[in-house]
Amino acid sequence: MRITTLSLLLSAPLVANAAPFDTCPSKAYLFQSTPVQVWGVNLVTGSTTLLEDDTGMNANINGVGFDFQDRYIYGYDTTNKRLVRLGQDFQAEVINTSGLPTDHTFYVGDVYDHVYYLYRTGKGLFTVDLSPLDSDPNATVTVNKIAGSPATVRLTDFAFHPSDGSLYGIDNNSGGLYQFNPTTGAETYIGDTGETGTFGAGYFDVNGYYYVSRNQDGKIYRINLSPDNAANIAAGVVPAVEFVSNGPSSNQNDGARCANAPVVDEDSNIDFGDAPDTYLTLLASNGPRHELDGVTWLGTDAPDADLDGYVTPQSDESVGIDDEWANGGIGFVTALEAGLDSKVVIEASTTGYLSAWIDWNQDGSFDGANEQVFTDYLLDAGENDLFLNVDINALTGTTWARFRFSQQTNLSYFGGSTSGEVVDIQVDVLNDGATARYFPSASGYATLAYEDNWPYKADYDMNDAVLMYRITEILKDGKVVKSTIDGRLAAVGASYRNGFAVRLPNLDPSLVSSGSSYMKHNGVFTDLDLEDGRSEAIFVIANDLTEKISTGCTFYRTSNGCKEDEQFSFQIGITLAGDGVSTGSWTDMPYDPFIFATPGYYHGENLPLHPGRSWEVHLPDQAPTEAFDTTNLFEAGLGVDDSNPSTGKYFKTVENHPWALIVTSDDEWEWPLEYVDIVTAYPEFKPYAESGGETNQTWYQSPADNQRYEP
């Protein structure tokens, strides 16, 4: 008798009858790990909250489903091969069963119409009538296998559609979406989702959207299985699979949710946009939405929450507080004119990342060329002065802009975020016939290469400073109104320290609109360094190029045995004052890019001690700036330099060999390896230089083998 009693106690522990959930919650529940952890997942934004890490069992619980009739979560204890249920305190209680298989476990389950369904590939579809537990939580429930159920699809979860009563799941081998008949277990292939992986958690919302979470990366996708889309599905049109948010990843995932609940409930803490829905604004369109974190927003006041997007003519400001435009979160200081830069002041509550889009072609979407104007730009708390470039082909008129501010990066103009705010506003754009011209092309770069041993040739490897260089000019009514210079530091093969600058010959610095011009380093706005006290506009990009890199090699990107990524890029946006400068008095591209000695550093023998800014190297036959020490560097006849200002010869030897080059080719030029003379690396360079450029003009297309750096 004692043995029998003990056996009964071990096999059928008493159920404590914990309280069920008070309501049908909108939150999705994610069960992970051993012992199991229960997470709350906001399917709309992807945010997660650990709700319970101690369910009272040292076990994994899988195959979970929410019963909206008795408001319990039912699951399968894979560690001990038994059924359990959890109430609102997330403490697991064992359910007495008969007929539960002992030769295998279950990882797939859901509840519908007070029946718990379990599935195992190759074993079948099983049902458990839960109604005996209504009157007696210690009652024994019976597990029945549906005869003839094929169970051929490799599932790790499925979920019941709230209105059509069918089960849906994704095959982990193929990514195919299947429908299952709960009465017979029959399997119907719907179509390919285009996604593969282990979809360990699946949920429905009340509208018939199916959400699935992928174990490997936590990405949450949504499939439109709503009644509105039923005709398309019946006609063989595979529903679109949309990425909607990021959740937690795990190798053990399973999900449960009350499918009768909307995914956004009445006590929403989510901010939505309010542009027309062609821009993807509503939740049904996978519009942008941000979970309010109480920290991250634009403007002076925190935003209020929405149940969904309020598309125009409604707006977020028509409900709740006016939390966007009126509070100064986004202010355009200068007009949006095609081809020009517009200054924008962004007020941020804290540090975070800004991404923004403007519909330049007014086609009702933000997916056009150049329509993303900021990408993961790190804002400081308070006011931030930014510049955006208006597309040269932007149409005149009123259009929509979308700004998203978050603690997350890589946001698109749609989809969920766990923090921040989305602001949709209308803006006015003017295009009055601006045109553009480029050097060397709209998308390509020229290569600048410098030898910093001037006035000596030394190793003459022409890789002491190598930069990629491009210019875009905007013209209106025969005048240059703006110039943008883009560049990247490609190599530093120098022991000496060099700075880099660009002079616009004959351009008076007063003609540069300092309030509308800017400089960026690695995409971040920095102070515009327009050199003081000069009669021509000289923009200093870097006083020391070596400080812009970090390398574990002897030199940076000059040896094929030591490859490294590029680390420094820059952009100068130069807006001309008034209505611009006549093209007749404007200097030709590529202007005058040059290197100079970094002040305070030794720069070679037989030079004035620490020449600093007074030492420069320019492209051949380009006169130096007024900062250059002509007396001590030209007139002293140092080294092998043969410059002669009276004849316009600068920075060349007697043989016309220069100390700087600019190469324009379809492919970016490959500079010589460290200590390899350019004449060795490119044998045709010698006759090209010595002929004054008359012959061998394609010398850069004929390299010697194994003598150049190959990025």
ROMI-49316 format. One line per 2 residues: their letters; for each residue x, y, z of C-alpha. Coordinates in Angstrom, 1 decimal, padded with zeros to 4 digits, m for minus. Each point is the difference from the previous one (the first is absolute). Layout:
a = X Y Z | ... .
//
This chain:
mr = 000.0 000.0 000.0 | 002.8 002.4 000.8 .
it = 001.7 m000.7 m003.3 | m003.3 000.5 m002.0 .
tl = m000.8 003.2 001.8 | 003.5 001.4 m000.6 .
sl = m000.3 m001.0 m003.7 | m003.2 001.9 m000.4 .
ll = 001.4 003.1 001.7 | 003.0 000.0 m002.3 .
sa = m002.1 m000.4 m003.2 | m002.8 002.3 000.9 .
pl = 001.0 003.0 002.1 | m002.8 002.1 001.3 .
va = m000.8 003.2 m002.1 | 000.2 003.1 002.1 .
na = m002.6 001.7 m002.3 | 001.8 003.3 m000.5 .
ap = m002.1 002.9 m001.2 | m000.5 000.3 m003.7 .
fd = 000.8 003.2 m002.0 | m002.4 002.8 000.7 .
tc = m000.5 000.8 m003.7 | 000.9 m001.1 m003.4 .
ps = 003.4 001.8 m000.2 | 001.4 001.7 m003.1 .
ka = 003.6 m001.1 001.0 | 001.6 m003.0 m001.6 .
yl = 001.7 m002.5 002.3 | 003.3 m001.5 m000.9 .
fq = 001.3 m003.1 001.8 | 003.7 m000.6 m000.1 .
st = 002.9 m002.0 001.5 | 000.3 m002.7 002.7 .
pv = m001.1 000.8 002.6 | m002.7 001.8 m001.9 .
qv = m000.1 003.8 m000.1 | m003.2 001.8 m000.9 .
wg = 000.3 003.2 m002.0 | m002.6 002.6 m001.0 .
vn = 000.5 001.0 m003.6 | m001.6 003.1 m001.6 .
lv = m000.5 m001.2 m003.5 | m000.6 003.5 m001.3 .
tg = 003.4 001.4 001.2 | 002.1 m003.1 000.8 .
st = 000.6 001.1 003.6 | 000.3 m002.8 002.6 .
tl = m000.4 m000.3 003.7 | 001.1 m002.9 002.2 .
le = m003.2 m000.9 001.9 | 001.1 m003.1 001.8 .
dd = 003.2 m002.0 000.3 | m001.2 m002.4 002.7 .
tg = m003.2 m001.8 m000.9 | 000.4 m002.3 002.9 .
mn = 001.4 m002.8 m002.2 | 003.6 m000.7 m001.1 .
an = m001.3 m000.9 m003.4 | m000.5 001.1 m003.6 .
in = m003.5 000.8 m001.0 | m000.9 m000.1 m003.6 .
gv = m003.0 m000.4 m002.3 | m001.8 002.9 001.8 .
gf = m003.5 001.4 m000.8 | m002.3 002.5 001.5 .
df = m003.6 m001.2 000.8 | m002.2 003.1 m000.3 .
qd = m002.9 m001.9 001.5 | 001.6 m000.7 003.4 .
ry = 002.9 002.5 m000.4 | 002.8 m002.4 000.8 .
iy = 003.2 m000.8 m002.0 | 000.4 m003.7 m000.6 .
gy = 003.3 m001.6 m000.8 | 002.1 m003.2 m000.2 .
dt = 002.8 m000.6 002.5 | 002.6 m001.5 m002.3 .
tn = 002.3 m000.8 002.9 | m002.5 m002.3 001.8 .
kr = m002.4 m000.8 m002.9 | m003.2 001.4 001.6 .
lv = m002.6 002.7 m000.6 | 000.0 003.2 002.1 .
rl = m001.9 003.3 000.1 | 000.9 003.5 001.2 .
gq = m002.2 002.8 001.3 | 000.8 003.7 000.4 .
df = 002.7 m000.7 002.6 | 001.8 m002.3 m002.5 .
qa = 000.4 m002.8 002.4 | m000.3 m003.4 m001.8 .
ev = m002.5 m002.5 001.2 | 000.1 m003.7 m001.0 .
in = m003.2 m001.3 m001.8 | m001.0 m003.6 000.6 .
ts = m000.3 m001.9 m003.4 | m000.7 m003.3 m001.5 .
gl = 001.1 m001.2 m003.4 | 003.0 002.4 m000.2 .
pt = 002.7 m001.6 m002.1 | 003.2 m000.8 001.9 .
dh = 002.2 m001.0 m003.0 | 000.5 003.6 m001.2 .
tf = m000.4 003.6 001.0 | m002.0 002.9 m001.5 .
yv = 001.3 003.4 m001.0 | m003.1 001.3 m002.0 .
gd = m003.3 000.9 001.6 | m002.9 002.4 000.2 .
vy = m003.5 000.3 001.5 | m003.3 000.7 m001.8 .
dh = m003.5 m000.4 001.1 | 001.1 m001.3 003.4 .
vy = 002.0 m002.9 m001.7 | 003.8 m000.3 000.3 .
yl = 001.6 m001.2 m003.2 | 003.5 m001.6 m000.1 .
yr = 002.0 m000.9 m003.1 | 003.2 m002.0 m000.6 .
tg = 001.4 m000.5 m003.5 | m000.3 m003.7 m000.9 .
kg = m002.2 m000.7 003.0 | m003.3 001.8 m000.7 .
lf = m002.4 002.7 001.2 | m001.4 m000.5 003.6 .
tv = m002.9 001.6 001.8 | m000.7 000.5 003.7 .
dl = m003.5 001.1 001.1 | 000.6 002.5 002.9 .
sp = m003.6 000.3 001.2 | 000.4 m002.5 002.9 .
ld = 002.3 002.5 001.6 | m002.8 002.6 000.3 .
sd = m001.6 m001.7 003.0 | 003.0 m001.8 001.3 .
pn = 003.6 001.1 m000.6 | 001.2 m003.4 001.2 .
at = m002.1 m001.8 m002.7 | 001.7 m002.3 m002.4 .
vt = m000.2 001.0 m003.6 | 000.4 m002.4 m002.9 .
vn = 002.5 000.4 m002.8 | m001.3 m001.3 m003.4 .
ki = 001.8 m000.5 m003.2 | m001.9 001.1 m003.1 .
ag = m000.1 m003.2 m002.1 | 001.7 000.4 m003.4 .
sp = 001.6 003.4 000.7 | 003.0 000.1 m002.3 .
at = 002.3 002.2 002.0 | 002.6 000.3 m002.8 .
vr = 000.8 003.7 000.3 | 003.0 000.9 002.1 .
lt = m001.4 002.4 002.6 | 001.3 001.7 003.1 .
df = m003.3 001.9 000.7 | m003.4 000.6 m001.4 .
af = m002.9 002.3 000.9 | m003.8 000.1 m000.4 .
hp = m001.5 002.6 m002.3 | m002.6 001.9 002.2 .
sd = m002.8 m000.1 m002.7 | 000.5 m002.9 m002.4 .
gs = 000.8 m002.6 002.7 | 003.0 m001.4 m001.9 .
ly = 003.6 m000.5 001.2 | 002.9 001.6 m001.8 .
gi = 003.7 m000.7 000.1 | 003.2 000.4 m001.9 .
dn = 002.1 m002.9 m001.1 | 003.6 000.5 001.3 .
ns = 001.6 m001.8 m002.9 | m001.6 001.8 m002.9 .
gg = m001.5 003.2 001.5 | m003.4 m001.1 m001.4 .
ly = m003.2 001.2 001.7 | m002.5 m002.8 000.8 .
qf = m003.6 m000.1 001.1 | m001.1 m002.9 002.2 .
np = m003.6 m001.3 000.5 | m000.4 m000.6 003.7 .
tt = m002.6 m002.7 m000.5 | 002.0 m002.2 m002.3 .
ga = 003.5 001.4 000.1 | 000.0 000.4 m003.8 .
et = 002.8 002.3 m001.2 | m000.5 002.6 m002.7 .
yi = 003.0 001.8 m001.5 | m000.7 003.7 m000.5 .
gd = 003.3 001.3 m001.3 | 003.6 000.9 000.5 .
tg = 000.7 002.7 002.6 | 003.4 000.7 m001.4 .
et = 001.5 m000.3 003.4 | 001.8 m003.0 001.5 .
gt = 001.0 m000.9 003.6 | m001.6 m001.4 003.1 .
fg = m003.3 001.9 000.7 | m000.4 m001.1 003.6 .
ag = m002.8 002.4 000.9 | m003.1 000.9 m001.8 .
yf = m002.9 002.3 000.9 | m003.2 001.3 m001.5 .
dv = m001.7 003.4 000.7 | m003.8 000.6 m000.1 .
ng = 000.2 001.2 m003.6 | 001.5 m003.2 m001.3 .
yy = 003.7 001.1 m000.4 | 002.4 m002.8 000.7 .
yv = 003.2 001.0 001.9 | 003.0 m002.4 000.1 .
sr = 003.3 000.4 001.9 | 003.2 m001.6 m001.4 .
nq = 002.1 m001.6 002.6 | 003.4 000.7 m001.6 .
dg = m000.3 003.8 000.0 | m003.2 000.9 001.8 .
ki = m001.4 001.7 m003.1 | m003.8 000.2 000.1 .
yr = m001.9 m000.3 m003.4 | m003.7 000.6 m000.8 .
in = m002.1 m001.8 m002.5 | m003.4 001.4 m001.1 .
ls = m002.5 m002.9 000.6 | m002.9 002.4 000.7 .
pd = m003.4 m000.7 m001.4 | 000.5 003.0 m002.3 .
na = 002.8 m001.9 m001.7 | m001.8 m003.4 m000.1 .
an = m001.0 000.3 m003.7 | 003.6 000.6 m001.0 .
ia = 001.2 m003.0 002.0 | m002.7 m002.2 m001.6 .
ag = 001.1 001.2 m003.4 | 003.6 m001.1 000.7 .
vv = 001.4 003.4 000.8 | 002.6 m000.5 002.7 .
pa = m000.4 002.6 002.8 | 002.8 002.5 000.4 .
ve = 002.4 m000.8 002.8 | 001.1 003.2 001.7 .
fv = 002.8 000.6 002.6 | m001.7 002.0 002.7 .
sn = 002.3 000.1 003.1 | 002.9 m001.6 001.8 .
gp = m000.5 m002.3 003.0 | 002.3 m002.2 002.1 .
ss = 001.8 m002.9 m001.6 | 000.3 m003.5 001.6 .
nq = 000.5 m003.6 m001.0 | m003.1 m000.9 002.0 .
nd = m003.0 002.2 m001.0 | m003.7 m000.5 000.3 .
ga = m002.9 002.5 000.1 | m003.5 000.5 001.3 .
rc = m002.4 002.8 m000.4 | m003.7 000.7 000.4 .
an = m000.9 000.2 m003.7 | m003.2 001.8 000.8 .
ap = 001.9 003.1 001.1 | 001.2 002.9 m002.2 .
vv = 003.8 000.4 000.0 | m000.4 003.6 001.2 .
de = m002.3 000.3 003.0 | m001.8 003.0 001.4 .
ds = 002.8 000.9 002.4 | 002.4 000.3 m002.9 .
ni = 003.5 001.5 000.6 | 000.9 000.1 m003.7 .
df = 000.5 003.0 m002.3 | m001.0 m000.2 m003.7 .
gd = 000.4 002.2 m003.0 | m002.7 002.0 m001.8 .
ap = 001.0 000.3 m003.6 | m002.4 m001.4 m002.7 .
dt = 000.0 m003.8 000.1 | 001.7 m000.2 m003.4 .
yl = 003.2 000.8 002.0 | m000.8 m003.1 002.2 .
tl = m001.4 001.6 003.1 | m002.7 m002.2 001.5 .
la = 000.9 m003.2 001.9 | m001.7 m002.1 m002.7 .
sn = 002.5 001.5 m002.4 | 002.9 m000.8 002.4 .
gp = 000.3 003.8 000.6 | 002.6 001.5 002.3 .
rh = m000.7 m000.2 003.7 | 002.1 000.6 003.1 .
el = m000.6 m001.3 003.5 | 000.2 003.0 002.4 .
dg = 003.0 m000.4 002.3 | m000.5 003.2 002.0 .
vt = 003.4 001.2 m001.1 | 000.3 000.3 m003.8 .
wl = m002.0 002.5 m002.0 | 000.3 003.1 m002.3 .
gt = m001.0 003.4 001.3 | m000.7 001.3 003.4 .
da = m002.8 m002.3 001.1 | m000.3 m003.8 000.0 .
pd = m002.4 m001.4 m002.5 | m003.3 m001.6 000.9 .
ad = m001.0 m003.5 m001.0 | m002.2 m001.0 m003.0 .
ld = m002.1 m003.0 m000.8 | 001.1 000.2 m003.6 .
gy = 001.2 002.5 m002.6 | m002.3 003.1 m000.5 .
vt = 000.3 000.5 m003.7 | m000.6 003.4 m001.5 .
pq = m002.3 002.0 000.2 | 000.1 m001.4 003.6 .
sd = 003.3 000.3 001.7 | 001.8 m000.9 003.2 .
es = m000.7 003.5 001.2 | m003.8 m000.4 m000.5 .
vg = 000.0 m002.5 002.9 | 001.7 000.6 003.3 .
id = 002.7 002.6 000.3 | 001.8 001.9 m002.8 .
de = 003.3 m001.8 000.6 | 001.8 000.4 m003.3 .
wa = 000.4 003.0 m002.3 | m001.3 002.7 002.3 .
ng = 002.5 m000.9 002.7 | 003.0 000.7 m002.1 .
gi = 001.3 m003.5 m000.6 | 000.8 000.7 m003.6 .
gf = 000.6 003.4 m001.5 | 001.1 000.8 m003.6 .
vt = 002.2 003.1 000.3 | 000.5 000.3 m003.8 .
al = m002.3 m000.9 m002.8 | 000.0 m003.3 m001.8 .
ea = 001.3 000.9 m003.5 | 001.0 m002.6 m002.5 .
gl = 003.7 m000.8 000.0 | 000.8 002.2 003.0 .
ds = 000.6 m000.8 003.7 | m002.7 000.8 002.5 .
kv = 000.9 000.7 003.6 | m002.2 m001.9 002.5 .
vi = m000.1 000.4 003.7 | m001.0 m003.1 001.9 .
ea = m000.8 000.1 003.7 | 000.5 m003.3 001.8 .
st = m000.9 m001.0 003.5 | 003.1 m002.1 000.4 .
tg = 002.7 m001.6 m002.2 | m001.3 m002.4 m002.6 .
yl = m000.1 m000.8 m003.7 | m001.9 002.0 m002.7 .
sa = m001.1 m001.4 m003.4 | m002.1 002.1 m002.3 .
wi = m001.6 m000.1 m003.5 | m001.5 002.6 m002.3 .
dw = m002.2 m000.9 m003.0 | 001.9 002.0 m002.6 .
nq = m001.9 m001.3 m003.1 | m003.4 000.3 001.8 .
dg = m001.0 m003.5 m001.0 | m001.5 m000.9 003.5 .
sf = 002.8 m002.1 001.2 | 003.5 000.3 001.6 .
dg = 001.8 m002.6 m002.1 | 001.2 002.3 m002.8 .
an = 003.6 000.8 m000.8 | 001.7 002.3 002.6 .
eq = m003.2 000.2 002.1 | 001.7 m001.1 003.2 .
vf = 001.7 003.2 001.1 | 001.3 m001.2 003.4 .
td = 001.1 m003.5 001.0 | 000.7 m000.9 003.7 .
yl = 001.3 003.5 000.7 | 001.0 000.3 003.7 .
ld = m001.7 003.0 001.6 | 001.1 001.6 003.2 .
ag = m002.5 001.0 002.6 | m001.3 003.5 m000.8 .
en = 000.2 001.9 m003.3 | 001.9 m001.6 m002.9 .
dl = 000.9 002.0 m003.2 | m000.1 m002.3 m003.0 .
fl = 000.1 000.4 m003.7 | m001.8 m002.0 m002.6 .
nv = 000.4 000.0 m003.7 | m003.1 000.6 m002.1 .
di = m000.1 m002.3 m003.0 | 000.9 001.8 m003.3 .
na = m003.1 m001.6 m001.6 | m002.4 000.8 002.9 .
lt = m003.4 001.3 m001.2 | m001.4 003.4 000.9 .
gt = m002.9 m000.3 002.5 | m001.1 m001.3 003.4 .
tw = 001.1 m003.4 000.9 | 000.4 m002.3 003.1 .
ar = 003.0 m000.6 002.2 | 000.5 m002.7 002.7 .
fr = 002.4 000.3 002.9 | 000.7 m002.9 002.3 .
fs = 002.0 000.4 003.3 | 000.9 m003.0 002.0 .
qq = 002.6 m001.9 002.1 | 000.0 m002.5 m002.8 .
tn = 001.8 000.1 m003.4 | m000.7 m001.4 m003.4 .
ls = m003.7 001.1 000.1 | m001.8 000.3 m003.3 .
yf = m002.9 002.4 m000.7 | m002.3 m002.7 001.2 .
gg = 000.0 m002.7 002.7 | 000.3 000.0 003.8 .
st = 002.4 001.5 002.5 | 000.4 m000.6 003.7 .
sg = 000.6 003.7 000.8 | m000.4 003.6 m001.3 .
ev = m002.4 001.8 m002.2 | m001.1 000.3 m003.7 .
vd = m000.9 003.4 m001.3 | m001.7 000.5 m003.4 .
iq = m000.2 003.5 m001.3 | m000.7 001.8 m003.3 .
vd = 002.7 002.1 m001.6 | 000.2 002.4 m003.0 .
vl = 002.6 m000.6 m002.7 | 001.2 002.4 m002.8 .
nd = 001.7 m001.0 m003.2 | 000.7 003.0 m002.2 .
ga = 002.2 m001.6 m002.6 | 003.2 m000.9 001.8 .
ta = 002.5 m002.2 m001.9 | 003.0 m002.0 001.2 .
ry = 003.4 m000.7 m001.3 | 002.5 m002.5 001.4 .
fp = 003.7 m000.8 000.3 | 001.0 m002.7 m001.0 .
sa = m003.6 m001.3 m000.2 | m003.3 m000.1 001.9 .
sg = 001.0 m003.2 001.9 | 003.7 m000.6 m000.6 .
ya = 003.1 001.3 001.7 | 003.3 001.4 m001.2 .
tl = 003.2 m001.2 001.8 | 002.3 002.6 001.6 .
ay = 003.5 m001.3 000.8 | 002.8 001.9 001.6 .
ed = 003.7 m000.5 000.7 | 000.9 001.9 003.2 .
nw = 003.8 000.1 m000.4 | m000.1 003.2 m002.1 .
py = 002.4 001.5 m001.0 | 001.7 m003.4 m000.1 .
ka = m001.3 m003.1 m001.8 | 001.2 m002.6 002.6 .
dy = m001.9 m003.2 m000.6 | m002.5 001.8 m002.3 .
dm = m002.7 m002.6 000.6 | m002.8 002.6 m000.2 .
nd = m002.0 m001.5 002.8 | 000.8 002.2 003.0 .
av = m003.5 001.4 m000.2 | m002.6 m001.6 m002.3 .
lm = m003.5 001.4 m000.1 | m003.1 m000.7 m002.1 .
yr = m001.6 003.3 m001.1 | m003.2 001.1 m001.6 .
it = m001.7 003.4 m000.6 | m003.7 000.8 m000.8 .
ei = m000.9 003.6 m001.0 | m003.5 001.4 m000.2 .
lk = m000.7 002.8 m002.5 | m002.8 002.4 m000.4 .
dg = m000.3 002.8 m002.6 | 003.6 m000.3 m001.1 .
kv = 001.3 000.1 003.6 | 001.5 m002.6 002.3 .
vk = m002.1 000.1 003.2 | 001.4 m003.0 001.8 .
st = 002.9 m002.5 m000.1 | 000.2 m003.2 001.9 .
id = 003.4 m001.7 000.4 | 000.0 m003.7 001.1 .
gr = 003.1 m002.0 000.8 | 001.4 m003.1 001.7 .
la = 003.5 m000.6 001.4 | 001.3 m003.0 m001.9 .
av = 003.6 m000.4 001.2 | 002.7 001.6 002.2 .
ga = 003.4 m001.3 m000.9 | 001.9 002.9 001.8 .
sy = 002.2 000.2 003.0 | m000.5 003.8 000.0 .
rn = m003.2 001.6 001.1 | m002.1 001.7 m002.7 .
gf = m003.2 002.0 000.0 | m002.4 000.3 m002.9 .
av = m001.9 003.0 m001.3 | m001.9 001.3 m003.1 .
rl = 000.4 003.5 m001.3 | m002.5 001.6 m002.4 .
pn = 002.4 002.3 m001.9 | m001.2 003.7 m000.4 .
ld = m003.1 m000.6 002.2 | m000.2 002.7 002.7 .
ps = m000.8 m001.7 003.3 | m002.8 002.6 000.6 .
lv = m001.9 m001.7 m002.9 | m000.4 m003.2 002.0 .
ss = m003.2 000.0 002.0 | 001.3 m001.3 003.3 .
gs = m003.5 m000.5 001.5 | m001.0 m002.3 m002.9 .
sy = 003.3 m001.8 m000.6 | 001.1 m003.0 002.0 .
mk = 002.6 m002.7 000.4 | m000.4 m003.7 000.9 .
hn = 002.5 m002.5 001.2 | m001.1 m003.6 m000.3 .
gv = m003.6 001.2 m000.5 | 000.0 002.2 003.2 .
ft = m000.3 003.8 m000.3 | 003.0 001.8 001.4 .
dl = 001.3 003.6 000.0 | 000.5 001.5 m003.5 .
dl = 003.8 000.8 m000.1 | 000.2 002.9 m002.4 .
ed = 003.5 001.2 000.6 | 000.2 003.4 001.5 .
gr = 002.0 002.9 m001.4 | 000.2 m001.2 m003.6 .
se = m001.0 001.9 m003.1 | m001.3 m003.2 m001.6 .
ai = m002.4 m002.6 001.4 | 002.0 m002.9 001.5 .
fv = m001.8 m002.8 001.7 | 002.1 m002.2 002.4 .
ia = m001.3 m003.5 000.1 | 002.6 m001.4 002.4 .
nd = 003.1 001.5 001.6 | 001.4 m003.5 000.5 .
lt = m001.1 m002.9 m002.2 | 001.9 m002.5 002.2 .
ek = m002.4 000.9 002.9 | m002.9 m001.1 m002.2 .
is = 001.1 m003.7 m000.2 | 000.9 m002.8 002.3 .
tg = 002.2 m002.7 m001.4 | 001.8 m003.1 001.1 .
ct = 002.2 000.2 m003.0 | 003.2 001.9 m000.6 .
fy = m002.0 002.2 m002.4 | m003.7 000.3 m000.8 .
rt = m001.2 m001.8 m003.1 | 003.4 m000.1 m001.9 .
sn = 000.8 m003.7 000.4 | m002.0 m002.9 m001.5 .
gc = 001.0 m002.1 003.0 | m001.9 002.3 002.4 .
ke = m003.5 000.8 m001.2 | m002.2 002.4 001.9 .
de = m003.3 001.8 m000.5 | m000.2 003.7 m000.8 .
qf = m000.6 002.0 003.2 | m000.4 003.6 m000.9 .
sf = m002.4 001.8 m002.4 | m000.9 003.7 m000.3 .
qi = m002.5 002.3 m001.7 | 000.1 003.8 m000.4 .
gi = m003.2 001.7 m000.9 | 000.8 003.5 m001.3 .
tl = m002.9 002.3 m000.6 | 000.8 003.3 m001.7 .
ag = m001.4 003.2 001.4 | m002.6 002.1 m001.9 .
dg = m001.0 m001.6 m003.3 | 003.3 m001.7 m000.6 .
vs = 003.2 000.6 m002.1 | 000.0 000.3 m003.8 .
tg = 001.4 m003.0 m001.7 | 002.3 002.3 m002.0 .
sw = 001.9 001.0 003.2 | m000.3 m003.3 001.7 .
td = 003.0 m002.3 000.2 | 000.0 m003.3 m001.9 .
mp = m000.4 m003.3 001.8 | 001.9 m001.8 001.6 .
yd = 000.9 003.3 001.8 | 003.2 m000.2 002.0 .
pf = 000.3 m003.0 002.4 | 003.4 000.0 001.7 .
if = 001.9 m001.4 003.0 | 001.9 002.0 002.5 .
at = 002.4 m000.8 002.9 | m001.8 m000.5 003.3 .
pg = 001.2 002.8 002.3 | 002.3 m001.1 002.9 .
yy = 001.4 m003.1 m001.8 | 003.4 m000.6 m001.6 .
hg = m000.3 m000.2 m003.8 | 003.4 m000.9 m001.4 .
en = 003.6 001.1 m000.4 | 001.2 003.3 m001.5 .
lp = m003.4 001.7 000.6 | m000.7 002.8 002.4 .
lh = m000.5 m001.4 003.4 | m003.6 m001.3 000.4 .
pg = m001.3 001.9 m003.1 | m003.6 m001.0 000.9 .
rs = m002.7 001.8 m002.0 | 002.6 001.9 m002.1 .
we = 000.9 m003.3 m001.8 | m002.4 m001.2 m002.7 .
vh = m000.2 m002.4 m002.9 | m002.4 000.7 m002.9 .
lp = m001.0 m001.5 m003.2 | 002.5 000.7 m002.8 .
dq = 000.1 003.6 m001.2 | m002.3 001.1 002.8 .
ap = 001.3 003.0 001.9 | 000.2 m000.3 003.8 .
te = m002.2 002.0 002.3 | 001.1 003.2 001.7 .
af = 000.9 m002.1 003.1 | 002.9 m001.6 m001.9 .
dt = 003.5 001.1 000.9 | 001.1 001.0 m003.5 .
tn = 003.3 001.5 001.2 | 001.3 m002.9 001.9 .
lf = m001.5 m002.8 m002.0 | 000.0 001.1 m003.7 .
ea = 002.7 002.6 m000.2 | 002.5 m002.0 002.0 .
gl = 000.2 m002.5 m002.8 | m000.4 m003.0 002.3 .
gv = 000.1 m003.6 m001.2 | m001.0 m001.0 m003.5 .
dd = m003.0 002.3 m000.3 | 000.1 002.2 m003.2 .
sn = m002.9 002.3 000.8 | 000.1 003.4 m001.8 .
ps = m002.8 002.3 000.9 | 000.9 002.4 m002.9 .
tg = m000.8 m002.7 m002.5 | m002.9 m001.6 001.9 .
ky = 001.9 m003.2 000.8 | m000.7 m001.4 003.4 .
fk = 000.8 m003.2 001.9 | 001.9 m001.7 m002.8 .
tv = 003.5 m001.3 m000.5 | 002.1 001.0 m003.0 .
en = m001.4 m003.2 m001.6 | m003.6 001.2 000.8 .
hp = m000.5 m002.7 002.6 | m002.7 001.3 002.4 .
wa = m000.5 m000.5 003.7 | m003.7 m000.3 m000.3 .
li = m002.4 m001.7 m002.4 | m003.7 m000.1 m000.8 .
vt = m001.2 m003.1 m001.8 | m003.5 m000.2 m001.5 .
sd = m000.9 m003.5 m001.3 | m003.1 m002.2 m000.1 .
de = 001.5 m002.0 002.8 | 001.7 001.5 003.0 .
we = 003.7 000.1 m000.5 | 002.3 m002.4 001.8 .
wp = 003.0 001.8 001.5 | 003.6 m001.4 000.3 .
le = 000.9 m002.2 002.9 | 002.2 001.4 002.8 .
yv = 003.6 000.9 m001.2 | m000.9 m000.8 m003.7 .
di = 000.8 002.9 m002.3 | m003.0 001.0 m002.1 .
vt = 002.2 m000.5 m003.1 | 000.5 m003.6 001.0 .
ay = m003.6 m000.6 000.8 | m001.2 001.8 m003.1 .
pe = 002.8 m000.1 m002.7 | m002.0 002.3 m002.4 .
fk = m000.1 002.8 002.6 | 003.5 001.1 m000.8 .
py = m000.6 000.8 m003.7 | m003.3 001.5 000.9 .
ae = 001.5 002.4 002.6 | 003.0 000.9 m002.1 .
sg = m002.1 000.8 m003.0 | m002.0 002.4 002.0 .
ge = m003.0 m002.3 m000.3 | 000.1 m000.1 m003.8 .
tn = 000.6 m003.7 m000.3 | m000.9 m003.2 001.9 .
qt = m003.1 001.7 001.4 | m001.5 m003.3 001.1 .
wy = 003.1 m000.9 002.0 | m002.1 m000.9 003.1 .
qs = m001.6 m002.9 m002.0 | 003.4 m001.8 m000.4 .
pa = 001.3 m001.0 003.4 | 002.9 m002.3 000.6 .
dn = m000.8 m003.3 001.7 | m000.1 m000.2 003.8 .
qr = 001.1 003.6 000.5 | m003.2 001.8 001.0 .
ye = m002.4 m000.1 002.9 | m003.2 m002.0 m000.8 .
p = m002.9 001.1 002.3 .
//
